[in-house]
Amino acid sequence: MTWPLLAVAWAVWAHQAEARCDGAGRQVARQRLDSAAAGVATVDVSADGRLVAFVSLARLTAGDDNSADDVYVLDRTTGDITLESVTAGGRAADGSSQHPRLSGDGRFLVFSTTARNLIRAGVVDHGPSQVLRRDRATGATTLVSHTPGDTAGNGWSGHPDISDDGRSV
């Protein structure tokens, strides 16, 4: 990642937002990135530099109604910021989400989270942190840190990475 891209992500905190919905009904915010500010944690950039995944405690979209770190994706071409640490129904995570990593084309996103509501009920009911993979095109989120029997891991899982094609985590 180059320093100018990092500066773009840092500037996200200081914003002026206009909430709207994209074509898939997800809430996004058009941002005017007008000043640099602290508050953005881990940052990752798609291979072409268009998409920037980052974590922020700031409420950058209308759908972010929690008081936890959330994963967002900034589209540098349109200026749209999308909340990605959400349930299938678009609700904000009920815990903190960290360490986002994008596949090369930005379709897939992996991150670690303490949230329990991002995948089907009863799957993640223990363990301090799990790793999830989100298909940004379909909105499907799956548990990556699981046993062969699809039980969530019982220990800390975090700092994921993803292959360029998004198939391997």
C-alpha positions in Angstrom: 0.0 0.0 0.0 1.3 3.5 -0.8 1.2 6.4 1.7 -1.3 8.4 -0.4 -3.8 5.6 -0.1 -3.2 5.4 3.6 -3.8 9.1 3.9 -7.2 8.6 2.1 -8.3 6.1 4.6 -7.2 8.3 7.5 -9.2 11.1 6.1 -12.4 9.1 6.3 -13.0 9.9 9.9 -13.4 13.6 9.2 -16.3 13.5 6.7 -19.6 15.0 5.6 -22.0 12.2 4.9 -25.1 12.0 2.8 -26.9 8.6 3.5 -28.5 6.8 0.6 -29.0 3.3 -0.7 -27.1 1.5 -3.4 -28.7 -0.7 -6.1 -28.7 -3.7 -3.7 -30.5 -1.8 -0.9 -27.4 -1.5 1.3 -26.9 1.8 3.0 -23.9 3.7 1.9 -22.6 7.2 2.4 -21.2 9.5 -0.1 -18.2 11.1 1.6 -16.3 14.3 1.1 -12.9 13.5 2.4 -11.7 16.9 3.4 -9.2 16.5 6.2 -7.0 13.9 7.8 -7.9 12.6 11.3 -7.0 9.7 13.6 -9.3 6.8 14.4 -8.8 4.4 11.4 -7.1 1.2 12.3 -6.1 -1.6 9.9 -6.3 -0.6 6.2 -6.1 -2.8 3.1 -6.4 -1.9 -0.6 -7.6 -3.9 -3.6 -5.1 -4.7 -6.4 -6.2 -1.9 -8.6 -6.3 0.6 -5.7 -10.0 1.4 -6.2 -11.3 -0.1 -2.9 -9.9 0.6 0.6 -11.1 -1.6 3.5 -10.6 -0.1 6.9 -11.8 -0.2 10.5 -13.3 2.8 12.3 -15.2 3.5 15.5 -16.8 6.5 13.8 -20.4 6.1 12.6 -19.9 6.6 8.9 -23.3 5.3 7.6 -26.8 5.6 8.9 -26.9 1.8 9.4 -24.1 1.9 12.0 -25.9 2.0 15.3 -23.4 0.3 17.5 -20.6 1.7 19.6 -18.0 -0.7 18.3 -15.2 -0.8 15.6 -16.7 -1.6 12.3 -15.3 -2.7 8.9 -16.0 -0.3 6.0 -15.0 -0.3 2.3 -14.4 3.0 0.6 -14.8 3.1 -3.2 -12.2 5.8 -4.2 -13.9 6.2 -7.6 -17.4 7.0 -6.4 -16.5 8.2 -2.9 -19.1 5.7 -1.4 -18.4 4.1 1.9 -20.2 0.8 2.7 -20.5 -0.7 6.1 -19.4 -4.4 5.6 -19.6 -5.8 9.1 -23.3 -6.3 8.9 -25.9 -9.2 9.2 -27.6 -10.6 6.1 -30.4 -8.2 6.8 -28.1 -5.2 7.0 -28.0 -4.7 10.8 -24.8 -3.6 12.4 -22.6 -6.1 14.2 -23.2 -6.6 17.9 -19.4 -6.6 18.6 -16.2 -5.2 17.3 -14.8 -6.1 13.9 -11.1 -5.7 13.0 -8.3 -6.6 10.5 -10.0 -6.4 7.1 -8.3 -7.9 4.1 -9.6 -7.7 0.5 -9.2 -10.1 -2.4 -7.4 -8.7 -5.4 -10.6 -7.5 -7.1 -12.3 -6.5 -3.8 -15.2 -8.9 -4.1 -14.2 -10.9 -1.1 -13.4 -9.5 2.3 -12.1 -11.3 5.4 -12.0 -9.9 8.9 -12.0 -10.9 12.6 -14.9 -10.1 14.9 -16.3 -10.6 18.3 -19.8 -10.1 17.0 -22.2 -13.0 17.3 -25.0 -11.9 14.9 -23.1 -11.8 11.6 -23.8 -15.4 10.6 -26.7 -17.8 11.3 -27.8 -18.0 15.0 -26.1 -20.5 17.2 -23.0 -20.9 15.2 -20.9 -18.4 17.0 -21.8 -18.5 20.6 -18.3 -18.8 22.2 -14.7 -17.9 21.5 -13.3 -14.4 21.9 -12.9 -13.7 18.2 -13.7 -15.5 14.9 -12.7 -15.0 11.3 -15.5 -14.3 8.7 -15.4 -14.1 4.9 -17.9 -11.8 3.2 -18.8 -12.0 -0.5 -19.4 -8.3 -1.2 -21.3 -9.1 -4.4 -23.9 -11.3 -2.8 -23.8 -10.1 0.8 -23.2 -13.6 2.1 -21.0 -13.9 5.2 -19.5 -17.3 6.2 -17.5 -18.5 9.2 -13.9 -19.3 8.3 -12.5 -20.2 11.8 -14.4 -23.5 12.3 -13.8 -27.1 12.9 -14.4 -29.8 10.3 -17.8 -30.2 11.8 -18.7 -26.5 11.3 -18.4 -25.6 15.0 -16.9 -22.2 15.7 -13.4 -22.2 17.0 -13.1 -22.1 20.8 -10.0 -19.9 20.9 -8.9 -16.6 19.5 -8.8 -16.3 15.7 -7.7 -13.2 14.0 -5.5 -11.3 11.6 -6.8 -13.2 8.5 -5.4 -12.9 5.0 -7.0 -13.8 1.7 -5.7 -15.0 -1.6 -5.9 -12.7 -4.6 -8.7 -14.7 -6.1 -10.6 -14.8 -2.8 -10.8 -18.6 -2.6 -8.2 -19.2 0.1 -8.1 -17.7 3.6 
